């Protein structure tokens, strides 16, 4: 009904005119009040929405509910958020009694308190009571005073309090107040004050502490307890990483986060890393990082960016989990797994001999064990981490194909590096993070799946688990290292980068994958004698602890393969002439048609080995039958090929890096080698020289009687 109609009807009632006017005015006031309150309800309170979505200090807990950190805000301020229901009833009751006993009966302004305050202030001759309600205090928290308090300003605050009461319920007002009331000393909100002053959460406060805490906001310097507690500061690198992710997405961090981190394990691992760093301090290793994930869930179980966050001398605050480093041989399993997908087999023979990969721009002069091993089974080449076979595989598979696989495995660090990447990628020359390596390495124990995507066939993954857990196959490269000999099923891979700046170890059980990096953030060279057994020791301790607590399963057998006898040397089906036989996985479909070993034969009642031609120079150097490979004919430089490009490997001492020059043919039994016009000496057939690696462009010339042969090469 319209106000004019109401007014006309009131005037038609037979009452004294004065009474009618009073009723009309009262009605008008009531209608105006309703409209006024409706307007205040509909009009948003200035700044309230932004205030209700302000950033609070996030509480980070580990997997067992232990508080790790309370994130400080700007300039060290702590302001924790607690839902109203989590505050003890006694605490809420005490704050209302201390600050605003009529809170539930007023609309933002307590008129009774205002009158009482006016009388008290008049009697005292000064301001002894402000009559501010909790709502009015919240108004000043939302919009802090910037000028001297005046009567007009107090009136505006009272109006804002009334407005705020129309926007929020009493419960909401109390929740905002308790979470934001200033306590001084870089603390806002009851939860932060409770932790700073008493070292406990609000629900753990004693009755006497509650009474004391409720007084502090009046005059913090007078009422605060003597002792201030320090906030915990654990797992700093991981929490900094999480905070950075939220900021990168432009999101507000929740007031409480429960992490999958195992802080008890973290303490043990930090102690273990520091023990290793101390043990090998003469080797100039200063930094260590560790990262562990749950294979089933992908959750982060451990994240140690550096064993000493406060080590300023060695940049302890740098996060080693996310720093890019050369991974060395720890990358090889991904290449070998791709080779299995592309037709190679665990019984394939790979050449570990000096090879020329054309103009590919890579040359691997030596393996880590400083020798070439000739024909090596696929399994042994991987488990012993031989360099030449790895480059051989990448040469035949193609860098682009391998890069696509690494992309599928989450190696984002390699994006955009293809133009600068060559065959040295097989040896881990491109920089990646420990985070990427650990996540990718879990693909093998996850049946070839990476974050739900099938990157490798499950049979490939199971073969890889079998190889990487084969301590006998490691013997050629590492001997029988006890660190890898676990009483539970596990796989390992280690790596060392150029100049030994980085030593890395990866390990997995069916349940967890762990990685440890050690080295120096400043790039200082680590003394070579250390080796990757140092981080491997820590990885072993991690897996020991997790397996003892959670257990693990056996690795599954590959379904498409079966184990059959093969000649240990040739990888072919053995004959009676084969002196050594091993069991190896072979595709079931290939078993019936396996080629018989032709490398071993009986000659004059003794076993003779007939190596394929590519191994005969290697065999001769080892005083193994050289066959008829060295014959007369056109003089030819077999190695290096013309225009070969060699890359000096700084991870291997220069005095042991040599280029072998091999030639065949010629009219006479002796030949002379000239390097850049200077004689390197004469040799009798078979013709073979070793020359030092010297950076630059070079020319080789061999003279044998009337015949000559020449080749150019470059060392970078």
Number of C-alpha atoms within 10 A of each C-alpha: 5 6 11 9 10 13 17 11 9 17 17 9 10 8 11 9 11 9 12 17 15 11 15 18 13 12 16 15 12 12 13 12 12 12 12 12 15 12 13 18 16 11 12 14 17 13 10 16 10 10 13 10 9 9 17 25 21 22 19 22 21 20 14 13 11 14 18 21 19 23 25 18 14 8 7 11 17 25 27 26 24 21 11 17 9 9 18 14 11 15 22 16 13 19 19 18 13 12 18 18 16 17 18 11 9 15 19 27 24 22 12 11 18 16 12 15 18 16 13 16 15 12 11 11 9 9 12 13 15 14 19 21 24 25 29 23 19 23 23 15 16 18 14 10 12 6 7 6 9 9 8 9 13 14 11 12 23 22 16 22 25 20 23 24 22 21 18 14 11 15 12 14 17 20 19 21 21 25 21 22 20 21 25 16 16 17 23 24 24 28 22 29 30 22 22 21 20 20 17 16 16 21 15 15 19 14 12 8 16 22 16 14 24 21 18 18 20 13 11 15 13 10 15 19 15 8 10 14 12 10 17 11 13 19 23 18 21 20 18 13 16 13 16 12 13 13 12 9 8 9 11 14 18 14 17 17 13 15 19 17 22 19 22 13 15 21 14 15 23 19 15 19 27 19 13 19 22 14 12 17 14 11 16 18 26 26 25 29 27 31 27 29 24 20 23 13 10 15 14 17 22 24 26 25 27 30 25 20 18 11 14 10 7 17 17 20 17 18 22 29 27 18 15 16 24 25 27 24 25 23 25 24 23 21 24 25 23 22 21 20 14 11 8 16 22 22 25 18 22 21 22 25 23 23 20 20 19 16 14 14 18 22 25 23 25 21 19 16 14 11 13 19 20 22 23 23 24 24 26 24 26 26 26 22 27 25 23 24 27 27 25 19 20 23 17 10 15 12 19 13 12 18 19 12 18 21 13 17 24 16 20 13 15 15 11 9 12 13 6 7 17 20 22 22 24 28 27 21 19 22 18 20 19 29 22 17 24 24 23 22 27 30 25 31 25 21 24 24 19 21 19 9 11 15 20 24 17 22 21 25 28 24 25 27 26 21 23 25 23 19 23 15 22 22 14 17 17 16 12 14 12 10 15 22 16 14 7 16 17 27 26 27 25 25 26 26 24 18 17 27 23 27 31 32 30 28 26 30 27 25 21 27 30 31 32 30 33 27 27 21 22 11 12 15 17 23 16 16 9 16 17 22 20 21 29 26 18 26 31 24 16 25 24 16 15 17 18 10 9 9 14 17 12 10 21 16 15 21 13 13 19 16 14 16 15 24 24 20 23 23 26 21 20 25 16 11 17 23 12 11 18 14 14 20 20 20 19 14 11 11 15 8 9 14 12 14 19 17 19 20 17 12 9 7 7 9 15 16 20 17 22 11 13 15 18 20 24 20 20 14 12 12 9 15 15 20 16 8 14 16 14 13 11 13 22 18 22 14 18 23 20 18 15 20 23 26 16 19 18 12 15 18 10 13 8 12 20 16 20 16 18 17 22 19 20 25 16 16 14 15 23 18 26 16 16 13 11 10 13 16 11 17 15 11 17 20 23 19 17 12 13 12 20 16 12 11 13 15 15 21 18 25 19 20 13 9 15 17 16 17 18 17 17 18 17 15
